[in-house]
Amino acid sequence: MNSPRLAILFWYYQSPDVCLDRVRLLRRLNPDILIFGLYGGNPAGFHDYERTLAHWLDDNWAYNEEKDSEWKWRHGDRMICLWFTQRGLLFEWDTLIVMQWDMLALASVEKLFSMLRPGELYLPGLRPLSEIESQWWWTQPDTEVYDDYIAFKAWLNEHSVYPITLQACQFFTAALPRSFLQRYADIQNPELGFLEYKIPAYASLFGNPVRDLLHLPVNWFGKPPPGKRTTLTTAKAEIPTATIAAERLTPGGARLFHPVTVRFPSARLGLMIWLLQQSITALVRRSRFF
């Protein structure tokens, strides 16, 4: 079975210097992969980003509707769908790798997602929703979004021919097949539900396979998901630079990190110098204890 043709969707909305570093690094690591930009910030600021990032992107598109930042996070999938219908369909690719601006990748997407099969979704942190339903804010009773969750479950039960086991994910990166987006862009009630449980549910409804390809080590409310971390390190707080350096210097260590909201060397020489500096710093700190 042939591997799907990959493309990257760089989703960004703030920190222009960090975004430039990320796009440069993505281009260096993926010289033959299409890289698209999806700008979700203040529409008035797109011109400055466009001028800065244009050289590194194959296409750049801005979401222009007047929505606040909460809506854009809660319904970021709708922004991706609009990008898909207005821009993404114009290009040849099979699976779209979503990379948010605060995701740091230190390997090519062909290496990171080499196990993907055609038509398959990758959603990080995937686990049965029942394991966290009583603790997750998006599904807790007495929250302002609980009625939306109940309404989504009712709609899903009404429109599926077989029971669907709800799952949850953490949508800071993803692999979305073209076949999935073609159907997902046209769903009824597109703003019903939250994307981190809605996307896996629709994948099941459409018959697209879904898995947690990279096995997160992060704890979801005290219980880590099954599997051994192979590629990705994530946390609720900023990933320390020492952790990035240690993983990068470890054979088989993590090559995806989230969140990383500070600048990071994008040139090969700059990266090697940075790794050397971090290694020396770590050795100096360690020597203080002996």
Secondary structure, 3 states (H helix, E strand, C coil): CCCCCEEEEEEECCCHHHHHHHHHHHHHHCCCCEEEEEECCCHHHHHHHHHHHHHHCCEEEECCCCCCHHHHHHCHHHHHHHHHHHCHHHCCCCEEEEEECCCEECCCHHHHCCCCCCCCEECCCCEEHHHCCCCCHHHCCCCCCHHHHHHHHHHHHHHCCCCCCCEECCCCEEEEEHHHHHHHCCCCCCCCCCHHHHHHHHHHHHCCCEECCCCCCCCECCECCCCCCCCEEECCCCCCHHHHHHHHCCCCCCCEEECCCCCCCCCHHHHHHHHHHHHHHHHHHHHCCC
